[in-house]
Amino acid sequence: MFYSVLVTAALAVNAAATPFNTHVVHERRHGPAHGWTKRSRLQENAILPMRVGLKQSNLDRGYEYINDVSHPTSPNFGKHWSAKQIAEAFAPSEETVKAVKAWLAEAGFDDARVKLSQGLNWLEFNATVPQAEDLLKTRYNVYEHKSNGQPHVACESYSLPAHVQPHVDFITPTVHFDAKVEPVKSKRQLRKRQSAQANKPARVVKPGSWTGWLPKLGRMLPSRKSIIKELENCDEQIVPDCLRALYSFPQNTSANSENSYGIVEYTPEAYVPSDLDLFFANFSPAQVGDRPNPTDLIDGAVNQQTNKSFDFNGESDLDLEYALTLVYPQPVTLYQVGDLVEGASFNTFLDAIDGSYCTFEGGDDPTQDPTYPDTLPGGYTGPENCGGFAATKVISTSYGYNEADLTPFYEQRQCAEYMKLGLAGTTILYSSGDYGVAGNGNECIASNGSFINGDLGGTFNPSFPGTCPYVTSVGATQVKNNTNILTDLASGTEPEQACETVIFSGGGFSNVFPLPDYQADAVNSYLTNYPPPYGADKYNNSGTVRAIPDVSANGANYVIAIDGEFGLVYGTSASSPTFGSVITLINGQRFDAGKSSVGFLNPTLYANSSVLNDITEGDNPGCATSGFQAQPGWDPVTGLGTPNYPKLLELFLSLP
């Protein structure tokens, strides 16, 4: 779905075009999100919980701030900010608070009705439907999701007074359609859950719309004897030693107490302890009994063991089996997020590791993000976790949205938080997606802005949060068919190509975020030297927008233990935790040398692309095209390439 984000140059036009001549359109979407249908006008007696997000100070300087501590030529490289420094730098101005409160008071919402957050980040009040519609010059409707009839309240656009708009980030509920859709369960799954937990609610929520993001199961192996551990056969099966050989990193031998690596999972996705031990017994016997340490349970999260199948356990088993093994004996922190009823969003996790984010720019969106305490039967009844959980130095997440699923304001707010985490010294990694230039579930964007099956064509559909310029987006490679990696590595031949088995590496160009300076030369070089054969009807070819992925790692034929058996899985879901493991090992070496964590990676990697293995073969088809082509240098298929541990280590140890 495309959105109209109106900027200053368009304000006069909008003001003249609207009957409310002092107002300008703040957000608009062209039709409902995929799967939603408008059903009726919202009844006038409904009460809407309104939230106004206030603009923060100095967000326009965020890139300047993070570049100062992340660029390899900066004398302040590695001098990361404290939480106090970050909070003070971005506090909203008194002028902003006064301007918005004055507007609300003039509309009849006096101080007694409006709650101002302690951090002065948002204003909250209740309004009837006529009051909210008059305030925002809009009309509210009820939408219904095609999968289960779930209702959702939204409008198509809303307007603000011209003098108020610069002080407001976004308002909810309005145009956002990130509602958590409860999937229809199979009768078999429902019977299993109901019989095992007869006294608990039968519904189990999946994390947002991310089911298309989960790893793909290729096939189950007949027995553990079918596992191939020889490095000569890494083109058929990937095991931990294959990754160590491909990227030249050693088996870790020590843990540094300052070092930390976090893996994020969203309930009901859960790892199976016996699967970890089955994997360890075959690939790292000393780790039998090893578990994520500690497990941070956020907002009533549980590591549920009732529903066991690849859909429920595949992601968590994959992430933890490889992360734990590749960095052992360095502990790995599991962030398990959300209860079994509400589920969770990325914002839920960010709230937990940074309490200020709970109220930043209006706080979370109750039409999109979970609300706690959860009043539904069986829900988490405690308060929302705002802070209280420490951010690890590397955080890998193997879930994602289509960028077009969300409004630009929502994405920009979240992106600013990734910037702040980078300022604090945390590396944020997200997988880039598994459908090439198409989005989750092979969806592309039709000319009218709706989603369509990618086999029918449509505009390319990039992922989020990877398109946020403060995130390191990780694509996928595979060992070339019939390739002995030992022979290729010994001869200096690159044994990998872009992944074209079961999945295709997600990549493309943002429709929201501008091209960051650190990436400009690489992207412009690609577009100039290897211009894609598509026009603006297929992708944002302006050469002025953020492009993904940044890097890549193997994402095909991973052997995992799943529900007591072994299987082969595929996806950038494997690539991100693998790349994160390499960075965690480098952080350990920096801490041993008395240095800080590497923090935000991108400026250093783009300025020193030779520390990565350039991938020059393969493509990422989608939307009825062959997608983009891997080429020398950066490309929107595999980014700058795969990790070369010795070169990366030498580079980062040479920096302050």
C-alpha positions in Angstrom: 0.0 0.0 0.0 1.4 3.4 -0.9 0.9 6.4 1.3 0.8 10.1 0.8 3.1 11.8 3.3 2.7 15.4 2.7 5.6 17.7 3.1 6.0 21.5 3.4 6.0 22.2 -0.3 2.5 20.7 -0.6 1.0 22.5 2.3 -0.4 25.4 0.5 -1.9 23.3 -2.2 -3.6 21.0 0.4 -4.8 24.0 2.4 -6.4 25.5 -0.7 -8.0 22.2 -1.8 -9.7 21.4 1.5 -13.0 23.0 2.7 -11.3 23.4 6.1 -9.0 26.1 4.8 -6.9 26.3 8.0 -6.1 22.6 7.8 -3.7 20.4 5.9 -3.8 16.6 5.3 -1.3 15.0 7.7 -1.6 11.3 6.7 -3.6 9.6 3.9 -3.8 6.0 2.6 -5.2 5.0 -0.7 -7.6 2.2 0.3 -7.4 -0.3 3.1 -4.5 -2.6 3.7 -4.3 -6.1 2.2 -7.0 -8.4 3.5 -9.2 -5.6 4.9 -12.6 -4.5 3.5 -14.6 -1.4 4.5 -17.9 -2.5 6.0 -19.7 0.4 7.6 -19.5 3.8 9.2 -18.5 3.7 12.9 -21.4 4.2 15.2 -21.5 7.7 16.7 -21.8 6.4 20.3 -18.5 4.7 20.1 -15.7 6.1 22.3 -12.2 6.4 20.7 -9.0 6.4 22.7 -7.1 9.2 21.0 -3.3 9.5 21.2 -1.4 12.5 19.8 2.3 11.9 19.3 4.4 15.0 19.8 7.4 15.9 17.6 10.8 15.3 19.3 13.7 17.7 19.3 16.8 17.2 17.2 15.6 14.1 15.3 16.9 15.9 12.2 20.3 15.6 13.8 20.1 11.9 14.5 22.2 10.9 11.5 24.9 13.5 12.5 25.0 12.1 16.0 25.2 8.4 15.1 27.7 9.1 12.4 30.0 10.8 14.9 30.3 7.5 16.9 30.0 5.1 14.0 32.1 6.4 11.1 35.6 4.9 11.0 37.3 8.2 10.4 35.6 10.0 13.3 37.7 10.6 16.4 34.7 9.7 18.5 34.2 6.2 17.0 33.0 3.9 19.7 32.3 6.7 22.2 28.7 5.6 22.6 26.1 7.7 24.4 24.5 7.0 27.8 20.7 6.7 28.2 20.7 10.0 29.9 22.5 11.8 27.1 20.1 10.3 24.5 17.0 11.2 26.5 18.2 14.8 27.0 19.2 15.3 23.3 15.7 14.3 21.9 13.3 15.8 24.6 10.3 17.6 23.0 10.2 21.4 23.1 7.9 23.3 25.5 6.6 25.1 22.4 5.4 21.8 20.9 3.5 20.8 24.1 1.8 24.1 24.4 0.8 24.4 20.8 -0.9 21.0 20.7 -2.6 21.5 24.1 -3.9 24.9 23.0 -5.4 23.3 19.8 -7.1 20.6 21.8 -8.5 23.1 24.4 -9.9 25.3 21.6 -11.7 22.2 20.3 -13.2 21.5 23.7 -10.7 19.1 25.2 -9.6 21.0 28.3 -6.8 20.0 30.6 -9.0 17.9 32.7 -9.7 15.5 29.8 -6.2 15.4 28.3 -3.4 13.4 29.9 0.2 14.5 29.3 2.8 11.7 29.7 5.5 12.1 32.2 8.1 12.4 29.5 6.0 15.0 27.7 6.0 12.8 24.6 2.3 12.2 24.0 -1.2 13.4 24.8 -4.1 11.0 25.5 -7.8 11.6 25.7 -11.1 9.9 24.9 -13.5 11.3 22.3 -16.8 10.4 20.8 -16.8 9.6 17.1 -18.4 13.0 16.2 -15.8 14.8 18.3 -12.9 13.0 16.8 -14.2 13.4 13.3 -14.7 17.1 13.8 -11.2 17.5 15.4 -9.4 15.7 12.6 -11.7 16.5 9.7 -12.2 12.9 8.8 -14.7 10.0 8.9 -14.2 6.8 10.8 -15.2 3.4 9.3 -15.3 -0.2 10.5 -13.1 -2.5 8.4 -13.3 -6.3 8.4 -10.5 -8.8 7.8 -11.2 -11.4 5.2 -9.6 -14.3 7.1 -11.7 -14.2 10.2 -14.1 -11.2 10.2 -11.9 -9.3 12.8 -13.1 -5.7 12.9 -10.8 -2.7 12.8 -11.5 1.1 13.2 -9.7 3.4 10.8 -10.1 6.4 8.5 -8.7 7.1 5.1 -7.0 10.5 5.9 -7.0 13.1 8.6 -6.1 16.8 8.7 -4.5 19.2 11.2 -4.3 23.0 11.5 -1.4 24.2 9.5 0.2 25.8 12.6 -0.2 22.5 14.6 1.1 20.1 12.0 4.8 20.7 12.6 4.4 19.8 16.2 2.6 16.4 15.6 4.2 13.2 14.5 1.0 11.0 14.1 -2.3 10.4 15.7 -4.1 7.1 16.5 -6.5 5.6 15.8 -6.4 6.9 12.2 -5.0 5.4 9.0 -2.9 2.6 10.4 -3.6 -1.0 9.6 -1.0 -3.0 11.5 -3.8 -4.7 13.5 -2.8 -8.1 14.9 -4.8 -10.6 12.9 -5.6 -13.8 14.6 -5.2 -16.6 12.2 -7.7 -19.4 11.7 -6.3 -22.5 13.2 -6.7 -26.0 11.8 -9.1 -28.3 13.6 -6.2 -30.5 14.5 -4.3 -27.6 16.2 -7.5 -26.4 18.0 -8.2 -29.9 19.3 -4.7 -30.3 20.5 -4.7 -27.0 22.4 -8.2 -27.4 23.8 -7.5 -30.9 25.1 -4.2 -29.9 26.7 -5.4 -26.6 28.2 -9.1 -27.0 28.7 -9.1 -24.2 31.3 -7.3 -21.7 29.1 -8.5 -19.8 26.0 -8.2 -21.7 22.8 -7.0 -18.9 20.6 -3.3 -18.6 19.8 -2.1 -15.5 18.0 0.6 -15.4 15.4 3.1 -12.5 15.4 1.5 -9.8 13.3 1.5 -10.5 9.6 5.0 -12.0 9.8 4.1 -15.7 9.1 5.4 -15.2 5.5 8.7 -14.2 7.1 9.3 -17.5 8.9 12.0 -19.9 7.6 10.9 -22.4 4.9 11.1 -26.1 5.6 12.7 -28.0 2.6 12.5 -31.6 3.8 12.9 -33.7 6.8 15.9 -36.0 7.0 15.1 -39.7 7.3 17.5 -40.1 10.3 20.5 -38.5 11.9 22.6 -40.8 9.8 21.5 -38.6 6.9 23.3 -35.6 8.2 26.4 -34.7 6.2 29.1 -33.1 8.3 32.0 -33.2 5.8 32.9 -29.7 4.6 33.2 -31.0 1.0 29.4 -31.3 1.0 28.3 -27.9 2.3 26.5 -27.4 -0.9 24.0 -30.1 0.2 23.7 -29.4 3.9 24.9 -26.4 6.1 26.1 -27.3 9.6 28.0 -25.0 12.0 31.5 -26.0 10.7 30.4 -25.0 7.2 29.8 -21.5 8.3 33.1 -21.4 10.2 34.9 -22.5 7.0 33.0 -20.1 4.7 33.6 -17.1 6.8 36.9 -18.0 8.3 35.9 -17.6 12.0 37.2 -19.9 14.7 35.4 -21.9 17.3 35.0 -19.5 20.2 37.0 -20.3 23.4 36.0 -17.6 25.9 33.2 -15.4 27.1 33.6 -11.7 28.0 31.2 -10.4 30.7 30.8 -7.1 28.9 29.8 -8.9 25.7 26.2 -9.9 24.9 24.1 -11.3 22.0 20.3 -11.1 21.8 17.9 -13.1 19.8 14.3 -11.8 19.5 11.3 -14.2 19.2 7.6 -13.5 19.2 5.1 -15.7 21.0 3.8 -18.2 20.1 7.1 -19.0 18.3 9.1 -21.0 20.9 12.2 -23.1 21.0 12.0 -26.8 22.2 14.6 -27.5 24.9 15.0 -31.1 23.7 15.6 -29.9 20.2 18.5 -27.8 21.4 20.0 -30.8 23.1 19.5 -33.0 20.0 21.3 -30.4 17.9 24.1 -29.9 20.5 24.6 -33.7 20.8 25.4 -33.8 17.1 27.3 -30.6 16.6 28.6 -29.3 20.0 28.4 -32.0 22.6 29.8 -29.8 25.4 26.6 -27.7 25.1 24.1 -30.3 25.9 21.9 -28.7 28.6 22.9 -25.2 27.4 20.0 -22.7 27.2 19.6 -19.0 26.5 20.9 -17.2 29.6 18.8 -15.4 30.7 15.4 -15.7 29.0 13.8 -12.2 29.2 10.0 -12.7 29.1 8.4 -9.5 28.0 4.7 -8.6 28.6 3.6 -12.0 29.8 5.6 -14.0 27.2 5.9 -17.7 27.6 8.1 -20.3 25.9 5.0 -22.3 25.1 5.4 -26.1 24.7 1.8 -27.0 23.9 1.8 -26.4 20.2 4.7 -28.2 18.5 5.2 -28.0 14.8 7.6 -26.3 12.4 5.2 -23.3 12.3 5.5 -22.9 16.0 9.1 -24.0 16.6 11.0 -23.7 13.4 12.1 -20.1 13.8 13.2 -20.2 17.4 14.9 -23.6 17.1 16.9 -22.3 14.0 17.9 -19.0 15.6 19.0 -20.4 18.9 20.6 -23.6 17.7 23.0 -21.7 15.5 23.5 -18.6 17.6 24.2 -20.6 20.8 26.6 -22.9 18.9 28.5 -20.3 17.0 29.3 -18.0 19.9 29.7 -20.6 22.7 30.7 -20.2 25.5 29.5 -16.6 25.1 25.9 -16.6 26.6 23.0 -15.7 24.3 20.0 -13.7 25.6 16.5 -14.7 24.4 14.0 -11.9 24.3 10.6 -13.7 24.2 8.0 -11.1 23.5 4.2 -11.0 24.0 1.6 -13.2 25.6 -0.5 -15.9 23.9 -3.5 -13.7 23.4 -2.3 -10.3 22.3 0.9 -11.4 20.7 3.5 -8.6 20.1 5.0 -6.1 17.7 8.5 -4.7 17.3 7.3 -1.8 19.4 6.5 -4.1 22.3 10.1 -5.2 22.3 11.5 -1.7 21.9 9.4 -0.5 24.8 10.9 -3.2 27.0 14.6 -2.4 26.3 14.0 1.4 26.4 11.4 2.7 28.7 11.4 6.1 27.1 10.2 4.6 23.8 6.8 3.8 25.5 6.0 7.5 25.3 8.3 8.6 22.5 6.4 10.6 19.8 3.0 9.5 21.1 3.9 6.1 22.3 2.7 2.8 20.7 -0.4 2.7 18.6 -3.2 0.8 20.3 -4.7 0.0 16.9 -1.5 -1.7 15.9 0.5 -2.6 19.0 -0.6 -4.8 22.0 -2.1 -3.0 25.0 -1.4 -4.2 28.5 -2.9 -5.1 30.9 -4.6 -7.4 28.5 -8.3 -7.6 29.5 -9.0 -10.6 27.2 -9.4 -14.0 28.9 -6.1 -15.6 29.6 -4.2 -12.4 28.7 -1.3 -10.9 30.6 -2.8 -8.8 33.4 0.4 -7.0 34.5 1.5 -3.6 33.4 3.2 -3.0 30.1 7.0 -3.6 30.3 8.4 -0.1 29.8 12.2 -0.5 30.3 13.6 -3.0 32.8 15.3 -5.2 30.1 18.9 -4.4 29.0 19.7 -4.2 25.4 22.5 -6.6 24.3 25.3 -5.4 22.2 24.1 -7.3 19.1 20.4 -7.9 18.5 19.2 -10.2 15.6 15.6 -10.4 14.5 14.3 -12.7 11.8 10.9 -11.2 11.4 9.7 -8.3 9.4 6.9 -6.4 7.7 6.4 -5.1 4.2 7.3 -1.5 4.2 3.9 -0.8 2.6 2.1 -2.5 5.6 2.7 0.6 7.7 2.5 4.3 7.5 5.7 6.4 7.0 5.1 8.1 10.4 4.9 4.8 12.2 8.1 3.6 10.5 10.0 6.8 11.0 9.1 6.7 14.7 10.5 3.2 15.1 13.5 4.0 12.9 14.4 6.8 15.3 14.6 4.2 18.1 17.0 2.1 16.1 19.1 5.2 15.7 19.1 5.7 19.5 20.1 2.1 20.1 23.0 2.5 17.7 24.0 5.7 19.6 24.1 3.5 22.7 26.4 0.9 21.0 24.0 -1.8 19.9 24.1 -3.4 16.5 20.6 -4.0 15.1 20.2 -6.8 12.5 17.1 -7.7 10.5 16.6 -10.3 7.9 15.7 -8.8 4.5 13.0 -11.3 3.5 12.6 -14.5 1.4 10.7 -13.5 -1.7 13.2 -11.5 -3.7 11.8 -8.2 -4.8 8.3 -9.2 -3.6 7.0 -8.9 -0.1 5.8 -11.3 2.5 3.9 -14.2 1.0 5.1 -13.2 -2.5 2.9 -10.1 -2.6 3.5 -7.2 -4.8 1.8 -3.8 -5.2 -0.9 -3.2 -7.8 -1.3 0.1 -9.7 -4.2 1.0 -7.3 -2.0 0.5 -4.2 -3.5 -2.8 -3.2 -1.5 -6.0 -2.7 -1.6 -8.7 -5.4 0.0 -12.1 -6.0 3.5 -11.5 -7.2 3.0 -14.0 -10.0 0.7 -11.4 -11.6 3.3 -8.7 -11.6 3.0 -5.4 -9.7 5.5 -3.0 -8.1 8.3 -4.3 -6.0 7.6 -4.6 -2.3 10.6 -3.9 0.0 10.7 -4.9 3.7 10.7 -3.0 6.9 12.6 -2.5 9.3 15.5 -3.3 7.0 14.8 -0.1 5.0 15.4 2.0 8.1 18.9 3.4 7.5 20.0 2.7 11.1 19.4 -1.1 10.7 21.8 -3.5 9.1 19.7 -5.6 6.6 20.9 -9.1 6.0 20.2 -11.0 2.7 20.8 -14.6 1.9 23.4 -16.6 -0.1 23.9 -20.3 -0.8 26.9 -22.5 -1.7 26.9 -23.0 -5.4 25.6 -26.4 -6.5 28.2 -29.2 -6.9 30.8 -27.0 -5.2 33.5 -28.2 -2.8 34.0 -25.1 -0.6 37.5 -26.4 0.5 38.7 -26.5 -3.0 37.2 -23.0 -3.9 38.5 -21.4 -0.7 42.0 -22.8 -1.2 42.1 -21.4 -4.7 40.6 -18.0 -3.8 37.4 -18.7 -5.7 34.1 -17.5 -4.2 32.0 -20.6 -3.4 28.7 -18.8 -2.8 26.1 -17.0 -4.9 22.8 -15.3 -4.1 20.3 -17.7 -2.7 18.1 -19.3 -5.4 17.0 -22.5 -3.6 13.5 -22.5 -2.0 13.9 -18.8 -1.2 15.3 -15.6 -2.8 17.2 -13.0 -1.0 15.0 -10.0 -0.2 16.2 -6.7 -1.7 15.2 -3.4 -3.2 14.7 0.3 -2.7 12.6 2.1 -0.1 9.6 4.2 -0.7 9.9 5.9 2.6 13.5 6.5 3.7 16.1 8.7 1.9 19.5 7.5 0.8 22.0 7.8 3.7 25.3 9.3 2.9 27.2 6.2 3.9 25.5 4.2 1.2 25.3 6.8 -1.6 28.5 5.9 -3.5 27.7 2.2 -3.5 24.1 2.6 -4.6 24.9 5.2 -7.3 27.7 2.9 -8.6 25.3 0.0 -9.0 22.6 2.1 -10.7 25.2 3.7 -13.0 27.2 0.6 -13.9 24.5 -2.1 -13.8 21.2 -0.2 -14.4 18.2 -2.5 -13.8 15.9 -2.9 -16.8 12.9 -1.5 -15.0 11.2 1.9 -14.8 9.5 3.7 -11.9 6.5 1.5 -12.4 8.5 -1.3 -10.8 10.6 0.3 -8.1 11.8 3.6 -6.8 14.5 4.2 -9.3 15.2 7.8 -8.3 18.6 7.0 -6.9 17.8 9.0 -3.8 16.4 6.3 -1.5 17.7 3.8 1.0 18.5 0.4 -0.5 18.7 -3.1 1.0 20.3 -5.5 1.9 23.5 -4.2 3.4 25.2 -7.6 3.8 24.4 -11.2 3.5 25.2 -14.7 4.9 24.3 -18.2 3.9 20.5 -19.0 4.1 20.1 -22.4 2.4 20.1 -26.0 3.5 20.6 -25.4 7.3 20.4 -28.6 9.3 18.2 -28.0 12.4 16.7 -30.2 15.0 12.9 -29.7 15.0 10.4 -31.5 17.1 12.7 -34.4 17.7 13.8 -34.8 14.1 16.3 -33.2 11.7 15.3 -31.1 8.7 16.7 -28.7 6.2 15.5 -25.1 6.4 16.0 -22.0 4.2 15.6 -18.2 4.7 17.2 -15.0 5.7 15.9 -16.1 9.1 19.2 -18.1 9.1 21.4 -15.4 7.6 20.7 -12.7 10.3 21.7 -14.8 13.4 24.7 -16.1 11.6 25.9 -12.6 10.7 25.1 -11.5 14.2 27.2 -14.3 15.6 30.3 -13.1 13.7 29.8 -9.6 15.0 29.4 -10.9 18.6 32.8 -12.7 18.3 34.4 -9.4 17.1 32.8 -7.5 20.0 34.4 -10.1 22.3 37.8 -9.4 20.9 37.3 -5.6 21.2 36.2 -5.9 24.8 39.2 -8.1 25.5 41.3 -5.2 24.1 39.7 -2.7 26.3 37.5 -1.2 23.5 33.8 -0.7 23.2 31.3 -2.6 21.1 31.2 -1.9 17.3 27.7 -0.5 17.5 26.1 0.7 14.3 27.9 -1.2 11.5 26.9 0.4 8.2 29.2 3.5 8.0 32.3 1.3 8.7 31.3 -1.5 6.3 30.5 0.8 3.4 33.7 2.7 3.9 35.7 -0.7 3.9 33.7 -3.0 1.7 36.9 -5.2 1.0 36.4 -6.8 4.5 33.4 -8.6 3.0 33.3 -11.4 0.4 31.8 -9.9 -2.7 29.0 -12.0 -4.2 28.6 -11.5 -7.9 26.2 -14.3 -9.1 22.5 -14.9 -8.8 19.4 -12.8 -8.7 16.3 -12.2 -6.6 13.2 -12.6 -8.8 9.7 -11.6 -7.9 6.7 -9.6 -9.2 6.9 -11.5 -12.4 10.4 -10.3 -13.1 13.9 -11.7 -12.6 14.4 -9.0 -9.9 17.9 -7.5 -9.5 21.2 -9.1 -10.4 24.2 -9.7 -8.1 27.1 -7.7 -9.4 30.6 -6.7 -8.3 30.4 -4.3 -5.4 27.1 -3.6 -3.6 23.9 -4.8 -5.1 20.3 -5.1 -4.0 20.5 -8.9 -3.8 23.4 -9.7 -1.4 24.5 -6.2 -0.4 28.2 -5.7 0.2 28.6 -9.5 0.6 29.3 -12.1 3.3 31.5 -11.7 6.4 35.2 -12.3 6.2 36.1 -12.7 9.9 39.9 -12.1 9.7 39.5 -8.9 7.7 36.6 -7.7 9.8 38.5 -8.4 13.0 41.6 -6.6 11.8 39.5 -3.6 10.8 37.5 -3.2 14.0 40.5 -3.8 16.2 42.3 -1.0 14.4 39.6 1.4 15.3 39.4 3.3 18.7 
